[in-house]
Amino acid sequence: MRATPALAADPASPVWRIENLTGADVLADTSPWVKAYEEVYAHALHLPDHREPTFAQRLAFSARRDGFRLTSCHADGVLAGFAYGYTLPVGTGWWNGFSPLPGVDSDEVTAERPGRTFAMCEGLVTEPFRGGGVVERAFPLLVQGRPEERVAGLVAETNAHALDLVLRNGWTHVGDVEPHPGWRRHHALLMPLR
């Protein structure tokens, strides 16, 4: 599914192009996504969350999964941000080590059945476009028409800005998890899709 370019409201406004890409599209050339990731997280690339496994490895793994989608957002031809994810399989390790918040039913959150959850693995906005509505433009297309009943995401516990952004946009913090050994704890979030 590809989106048509949005027309600028006035000559000073950028022309936005937001589109969904398949795993094959992304695997054909991962360099734009890796470059953007390394620029956005340059200050934190030394942390295990950003290097074990590397972003390029995580992206390639995800792009080969069922239900993969990457939504890219360009402004006047410049990459402003992207987000991607895939359908969690039954028996996924996504919820391993999940610690629910008080009052959250851990079994209900972590139970995966075929097609239940779209996992948003990464979302970022490049520096010049932060605060410019990239998330509000791109996220709806990322989840548009998804057959899953919910979307799950993880935000590093030290990323207060991202946590605030997702909570303001309809997500619920349900607990915490360490996605890979040695990584910082991440807040586990859910949002219904229907």
BATIKE-245683 format. One record per residue: residue number from 1; residue in one letter; chain; x, y, z of N, C-alpha, C in turn. Coordinates in steps of 0.05 Angstrom, whole numbers. Example, Ala and Ser with C-alpha at 12.3 -4.5 7.8 and 13.67 -1.06 7.14 Angstrom:
<atoms>
resi, resn, chain, n_X, n_Y, n_Z, ca_X, ca_Y, ca_Z, c_X, c_Y, c_Z
1, A, A, 264, -114, 156, 246, -90, 156, 264, -66, 156
2, S, A, 257, -45, 142, 273, -21, 143, 258, 1, 157
</atoms>
This chain:
<atoms>
resi, resn, chain, n_X, n_Y, n_Z, ca_X, ca_Y, ca_Z, c_X, c_Y, c_Z
1, M, A, 17, -23, 0, 0, 0, 0, 18, 25, 0
2, R, A, 14, 42, -19, 30, 66, -20, 11, 90, -19
3, A, A, 20, 111, -6, 4, 135, -4, 12, 154, -26
4, T, A, -7, 170, -35, 0, 190, -55, 11, 214, -41
5, P, A, 29, 229, -54, 40, 253, -41, 19, 273, -33
6, A, A, 23, 284, -9, 4, 305, 1, 12, 331, -12
7, L, A, -7, 347, -19, -1, 373, -30, 4, 393, -7
8, A, A, 23, 411, -12, 30, 431, 8, 7, 451, 11
9, A, A, 1, 460, 35, -20, 479, 40, -13, 507, 29
10, D, A, 13, 514, 30, 22, 539, 19, 50, 535, 8
11, P, A, 60, 554, -8, 86, 550, -21, 109, 546, -1
12, A, A, 107, 556, 24, 128, 553, 43, 127, 526, 57
13, S, A, 105, 511, 55, 102, 485, 69, 115, 463, 52
14, P, A, 128, 444, 66, 140, 422, 51, 118, 404, 38
15, V, A, 126, 390, 17, 109, 370, 5, 116, 344, 19
16, W, A, 96, 331, 32, 101, 306, 47, 95, 282, 29
17, R, A, 112, 262, 31, 107, 237, 18, 109, 215, 39
18, I, A, 87, 202, 44, 86, 181, 65, 77, 156, 51
19, E, A, 93, 134, 54, 87, 110, 40, 94, 85, 57
20, N, A, 80, 64, 51, 86, 38, 64, 104, 22, 46
21, L, A, 124, 9, 58, 143, -8, 43, 141, -36, 54
22, T, A, 146, -55, 36, 147, -84, 44, 175, -91, 54
23, G, A, 177, -115, 64, 203, -125, 72, 222, -126, 48
24, A, A, 213, -135, 25, 230, -136, 1, 239, -108, -7
25, D, A, 222, -88, -5, 230, -61, -11, 253, -52, 7
26, V, A, 250, -57, 33, 270, -49, 53, 296, -64, 49
27, L, A, 294, -90, 46, 318, -106, 43, 334, -100, 17
28, A, A, 321, -89, -2, 335, -82, -27, 356, -60, -22
29, D, A, 351, -43, -2, 371, -22, 6, 364, -13, 34
30, T, A, 378, -24, 53, 374, -16, 81, 388, 10, 89
31, S, A, 406, 19, 72, 423, 42, 80, 409, 67, 88
32, P, A, 386, 76, 76, 374, 100, 86, 364, 98, 114
33, W, A, 354, 74, 121, 342, 70, 148, 365, 68, 169
34, V, A, 386, 54, 162, 409, 51, 180, 422, 78, 184
35, K, A, 426, 93, 163, 438, 120, 166, 422, 138, 184
36, A, A, 395, 139, 180, 378, 155, 196, 379, 147, 225
37, Y, A, 379, 121, 230, 380, 110, 257, 406, 118, 271
38, E, A, 428, 115, 257, 454, 122, 268, 457, 152, 273
39, E, A, 445, 168, 257, 445, 197, 262, 428, 205, 286
40, V, A, 404, 194, 288, 386, 200, 310, 398, 191, 336
41, Y, A, 410, 167, 337, 420, 156, 362, 450, 158, 364
42, A, A, 463, 176, 351, 492, 179, 352, 502, 181, 380
43, H, A, 487, 195, 397, 495, 199, 425, 493, 174, 442
44, A, A, 480, 153, 432, 475, 129, 448, 484, 103, 435
45, L, A, 498, 105, 413, 506, 81, 398, 524, 62, 414
46, H, A, 536, 73, 435, 554, 57, 452, 538, 38, 471
47, L, A, 512, 43, 474, 496, 27, 492, 489, 0, 479
48, P, A, 487, -21, 495, 480, -48, 484, 454, -48, 468
49, D, A, 435, -31, 475, 409, -30, 461, 413, -23, 431
50, H, A, 434, -9, 425, 438, 1, 398, 459, -15, 383
51, R, A, 472, -34, 396, 493, -48, 381, 492, -79, 384
52, E, A, 476, -90, 402, 476, -119, 406, 447, -130, 406
53, P, A, 436, -137, 385, 446, -136, 357, 445, -108, 346
54, T, A, 459, -104, 324, 459, -77, 311, 432, -71, 300
55, F, A, 427, -46, 294, 402, -38, 282, 399, -51, 255
56, A, A, 420, -52, 239, 419, -65, 213, 410, -94, 215
57, Q, A, 420, -108, 235, 413, -136, 240, 383, -138, 248
58, R, A, 375, -121, 266, 347, -121, 275, 328, -115, 252
59, L, A, 335, -95, 236, 318, -87, 213, 316, -111, 194
60, A, A, 338, -123, 187, 337, -146, 168, 321, -169, 179
61, F, A, 324, -175, 205, 307, -196, 218, 278, -189, 215
62, S, A, 271, -164, 222, 243, -156, 222, 231, -156, 194
63, A, A, 247, -147, 174, 237, -145, 147, 230, -172, 135
64, R, A, 241, -193, 147, 235, -221, 137, 211, -233, 151
65, R, A, 199, -219, 170, 177, -230, 186, 150, -226, 172
66, D, A, 131, -244, 178, 104, -241, 167, 92, -215, 176
67, G, A, 78, -202, 159, 64, -177, 165, 81, -153, 168
68, F, A, 106, -154, 158, 124, -131, 161, 114, -108, 144
69, R, A, 117, -84, 156, 111, -59, 142, 130, -38, 153
70, L, A, 141, -21, 135, 156, 3, 143, 142, 26, 130
71, T, A, 135, 46, 147, 123, 70, 137, 144, 92, 138
72, S, A, 150, 103, 114, 170, 125, 113, 155, 151, 109
73, C, A, 168, 172, 119, 157, 199, 116, 179, 217, 106
74, H, A, 174, 229, 83, 193, 247, 70, 181, 275, 68
75, A, A, 197, 295, 72, 188, 323, 68, 206, 335, 47
76, D, A, 194, 343, 25, 210, 354, 2, 232, 336, -6
77, G, A, 227, 309, -5, 247, 290, -13, 267, 282, 8
78, V, A, 266, 294, 31, 285, 288, 53, 271, 270, 73
79, L, A, 285, 248, 82, 274, 230, 101, 269, 244, 128
80, A, A, 244, 246, 136, 237, 259, 161, 234, 239, 184
81, G, A, 227, 214, 177, 224, 194, 198, 213, 168, 186
82, F, A, 212, 148, 203, 201, 122, 194, 194, 106, 219
83, A, A, 176, 87, 215, 169, 68, 235, 164, 41, 222
84, Y, A, 170, 19, 236, 164, -7, 224, 157, -27, 245
85, G, A, 146, -49, 236, 139, -71, 253, 130, -95, 237
86, Y, A, 121, -115, 252, 111, -140, 239, 92, -153, 259
87, T, A, 78, -174, 249, 59, -189, 265, 74, -208, 283
88, L, A, 69, -206, 309, 82, -224, 328, 71, -253, 324
89, P, A, 90, -272, 323, 81, -300, 320, 74, -311, 347
90, V, A, 59, -333, 347, 54, -348, 372, 81, -358, 382
91, G, A, 86, -356, 408, 111, -365, 419, 133, -345, 416
92, T, A, 126, -320, 410, 146, -298, 407, 161, -294, 433
93, G, A, 186, -284, 431, 201, -276, 455, 197, -247, 463
94, W, A, 179, -233, 448, 174, -204, 453, 168, -199, 483
95, W, A, 153, -217, 495, 144, -212, 523, 161, -226, 544
96, N, A, 183, -239, 536, 200, -253, 556, 209, -234, 577
97, G, A, 205, -242, 602, 213, -226, 625, 195, -202, 631
98, F, A, 171, -203, 620, 151, -181, 624, 144, -179, 653
99, S, A, 146, -154, 664, 137, -148, 691, 113, -129, 689
100, P, A, 89, -138, 696, 66, -121, 692, 65, -99, 713
101, L, A, 52, -77, 706, 46, -57, 726, 24, -67, 744
102, P, A, 21, -56, 768, -1, -65, 786, -28, -63, 772
103, G, A, -44, -85, 775, -70, -85, 763, -71, -95, 735
104, V, A, -48, -100, 722, -47, -110, 695, -45, -141, 695
105, D, A, -62, -154, 680, -62, -183, 678, -40, -192, 659
106, S, A, -18, -202, 670, 5, -210, 654, -2, -231, 633
107, D, A, -18, -251, 641, -26, -272, 622, -41, -261, 598
108, E, A, -59, -242, 604, -75, -230, 582, -57, -213, 563
109, V, A, -38, -198, 574, -21, -182, 558, -3, -199, 540
110, T, A, 9, -220, 552, 30, -235, 538, 19, -258, 521
111, A, A, -6, -265, 523, -17, -287, 507, -19, -278, 477
112, E, A, -4, -292, 461, -5, -287, 432, -19, -310, 418
113, R, A, -38, -303, 402, -51, -322, 384, -46, -312, 356
114, P, A, -51, -328, 336, -45, -320, 309, -58, -293, 301
115, G, A, -42, -274, 293, -52, -248, 284, -62, -229, 305
116, R, A, -54, -233, 330, -65, -216, 351, -51, -189, 352
117, T, A, -24, -188, 349, -9, -164, 355, 10, -156, 333
118, F, A, 8, -130, 326, 28, -118, 308, 49, -105, 327
119, A, A, 74, -114, 325, 95, -103, 341, 109, -80, 327
120, M, A, 107, -56, 337, 121, -33, 326, 149, -34, 338
121, C, A, 169, -42, 322, 196, -47, 331, 213, -21, 333
122, E, A, 208, -2, 316, 224, 22, 316, 207, 45, 304
123, G, A, 211, 68, 315, 200, 92, 303, 218, 115, 310
124, L, A, 225, 131, 290, 243, 154, 296, 236, 177, 278
125, V, A, 244, 201, 287, 241, 226, 272, 268, 239, 272
126, T, A, 277, 247, 248, 303, 260, 246, 302, 288, 258
127, E, A, 324, 298, 266, 326, 323, 281, 312, 347, 268
128, P, A, 315, 353, 243, 303, 377, 232, 272, 376, 233
129, F, A, 261, 352, 236, 231, 349, 233, 218, 343, 260
130, R, A, 232, 343, 282, 220, 337, 308, 200, 360, 315
131, G, A, 178, 351, 325, 157, 371, 332, 141, 381, 308
132, G, A, 146, 369, 285, 133, 379, 260, 109, 361, 251
133, G, A, 101, 343, 268, 78, 327, 261, 83, 301, 246
134, V, A, 108, 293, 246, 115, 268, 231, 100, 244, 242
135, V, A, 100, 242, 268, 86, 219, 281, 57, 219, 273
136, E, A, 44, 242, 275, 16, 244, 269, 10, 238, 240
137, R, A, 29, 244, 222, 25, 239, 194, 30, 209, 187
138, A, A, 51, 198, 199, 60, 171, 190, 46, 148, 205
139, F, A, 42, 151, 231, 31, 128, 247, 4, 118, 237
140, P, A, -14, 135, 230, -40, 125, 219, -36, 107, 195
141, L, A, -18, 114, 177, -13, 97, 153, 0, 71, 161
142, L, A, 18, 71, 181, 31, 47, 190, 10, 26, 199
143, V, A, -10, 34, 213, -30, 15, 224, -55, 13, 208
144, Q, A, -58, 30, 187, -83, 30, 171, -87, 2, 158
145, G, A, -111, -9, 162, -118, -34, 149, -104, -58, 161
146, R, A, -90, -55, 184, -78, -78, 196, -99, -97, 207
147, P, A, -95, -123, 204, -116, -142, 213, -113, -148, 243
148, E, A, -91, -141, 255, -87, -147, 284, -106, -131, 301
149, E, A, -110, -141, 326, -128, -127, 344, -114, -106, 360
150, R, A, -87, -107, 361, -73, -87, 378, -45, -83, 367
151, V, A, -32, -62, 376, -4, -56, 369, 11, -54, 395
152, A, A, 35, -66, 395, 53, -65, 419, 78, -50, 411
153, G, A, 89, -36, 431, 114, -22, 427, 130, -21, 452
154, L, A, 155, -15, 450, 173, -14, 472, 188, 13, 471
155, V, A, 191, 26, 494, 205, 51, 496, 225, 49, 519
156, A, A, 251, 55, 513, 271, 53, 534, 263, 70, 558
157, E, A, 268, 60, 582, 259, 73, 606, 271, 101, 609
158, T, A, 293, 107, 596, 305, 133, 598, 295, 153, 577
159, N, A, 278, 144, 559, 268, 161, 537, 241, 173, 544
160, A, A, 242, 193, 562, 218, 205, 572, 202, 219, 550
161, H, A, 216, 231, 531, 203, 245, 509, 186, 226, 493
162, A, A, 197, 203, 485, 182, 184, 469, 159, 172, 485
163, L, A, 164, 167, 510, 142, 156, 527, 119, 176, 528
164, D, A, 125, 201, 533, 104, 221, 534, 89, 223, 508
165, L, A, 103, 222, 486, 91, 223, 459, 71, 201, 454
166, V, A, 80, 176, 460, 61, 154, 455, 38, 154, 474
167, L, A, 42, 161, 499, 20, 161, 518, -1, 182, 510
168, R, A, 9, 205, 499, -10, 226, 490, -25, 217, 465
169, N, A, -15, 197, 451, -28, 188, 426, -43, 161, 429
170, G, A, -52, 155, 453, -70, 132, 457, -58, 106, 466
171, W, A, -32, 105, 471, -20, 81, 481, -23, 78, 511
172, T, A, -22, 54, 521, -23, 49, 550, 2, 34, 559
173, H, A, 14, 44, 580, 38, 31, 592, 27, 8, 609
174, V, A, 35, -17, 602, 25, -40, 616, 46, -55, 633
175, G, A, 71, -47, 630, 92, -60, 646, 119, -54, 634
176, D, A, 139, -71, 641, 166, -67, 632, 179, -93, 624
177, V, A, 199, -91, 607, 213, -115, 597, 241, -107, 589
178, E, A, 259, -127, 589, 286, -123, 579, 287, -138, 552
179, P, A, 285, -124, 529, 282, -138, 504, 304, -157, 496
180, H, A, 329, -151, 503, 351, -169, 498, 369, -168, 523
181, P, A, 384, -189, 529, 402, -189, 552, 421, -165, 551
182, G, A, 424, -151, 573, 442, -128, 574, 430, -102, 566
183, W, A, 406, -102, 554, 393, -77, 546, 381, -63, 571
184, R, A, 377, -37, 568, 362, -23, 589, 334, -34, 589
185, R, A, 321, -31, 612, 293, -38, 613, 277, -20, 595
186, H, A, 256, -30, 584, 238, -15, 566, 210, -16, 577
187, H, A, 195, 6, 573, 167, 6, 580, 152, -8, 558
188, A, A, 135, -27, 565, 118, -42, 546, 92, -27, 543
189, L, A, 84, -22, 519, 60, -6, 513, 42, -21, 494
190, L, A, 16, -16, 497, -4, -28, 479, -24, -6, 470
191, M, A, -35, -10, 447, -56, 7, 437, -75, -11, 420
192, P, A, -101, -9, 425, -120, -25, 409, -121, -14, 380
193, L, A, -124, -33, 362, -128, -25, 334, -157, -27, 325
194, R, A, -173, -39, 341, -202, -40, 335, -218, -41, 360
</atoms>
